[in-house]
Amino acid sequence: MFNLFSVLLFMAAAGLFLLRMRHEKPSLAPYLILCHVSIVGAWLGNNGGGPAAVGLLIAGSFLALHLASQPYEDDAEETRRS
C-alpha cells in the first residue's frame, strides 16, 4: 500500500512540474523534495516504519497541494506590463 501512495505522490510531483514548465521556469527544489519523500516513504513503509511513512507521505501530500495551488508567476508579470 505504501508503494501505491509513493508512486501516486511521485506522479503528482512530475505532473505538476511538467505543467509548471509549460508556463514558467519553476524552482526544482520543491519537486525534488517530493520525489525524495515518496522514495523514503516507500522504503519506510516496506521496512517496518509504517507510522513514520504515513506521516511523511501526508506531509508530502500537503506540499504537493501547496505547489498546485500557487498562482503562475508569468500572469503577474503580464498584468504589470499592461
N, C-alpha and C positions, 0 to 999 in steps of 0.2 A: 504494500500500500504506500510506503514511503517513496518507493521508486516512481510510482504514478504521480504523486504530488510533486516530486522533484522534476520530473520531465515536464509537467504542466507549467511549473514556475519557470523553467528554462525556456520553454516555448513562448511564454508570455514576455519574458525579457527580450528574446530575439525578435519577436514580432513588434514590440514597442520600439526597439532600437531601429529596425528597418523602416518602420513607419515614420519615426522622427528623422531618419536620414533623408527621406524624400522631401522634407520641408525645411530642414535646418541642419546645422552641424552640432549634434548633441555631445556632451561630455561622455566619454566611455566609462568612467569610473563607476557610476551607479549600476550600470548594466553588468559590469564585471563582478560587482558585489553580489548581484542577484544570481549570477552563474555560479559563483563560489558557494553561496548559501544553498543552492539546490544540490550541489555536489556533496557538501558537508552534511546537509540534512539527510540525503540518501545514505551516506556512509554511517552516520549515527544511528539511523533507524534500522539498518541491517545488522549493526553490531551491538545491539542492546541498549542504545541510548534513546529510547522512544520518547520520553518527555522532553528531552533537550532537542530532539529532531522536530517535534511538533512545535515547540516554541520558536525555533529557528525558522521553520517554514512559514509560520504565521507572521513573524516579523518580516520575512522576505515578501510575503503577500501584501503587507501594508506598504512596503517600499514600492512594489510594483503598482499598487493603486495610486500612490503619491505621484509616481512618474507619469502614469497615464492621465492624471487629472491636471498636470501642468499645462498652461497655455503655450502656444508656439511663440518663440521669440521673434520670428520674422514678421508676424502680424503686428506686433507693437512698433517695429521699426517702420513698416509701411504706413502706419497711421500717422507717425510723426512727420514723415516726408510729405504727406498730402496737405 
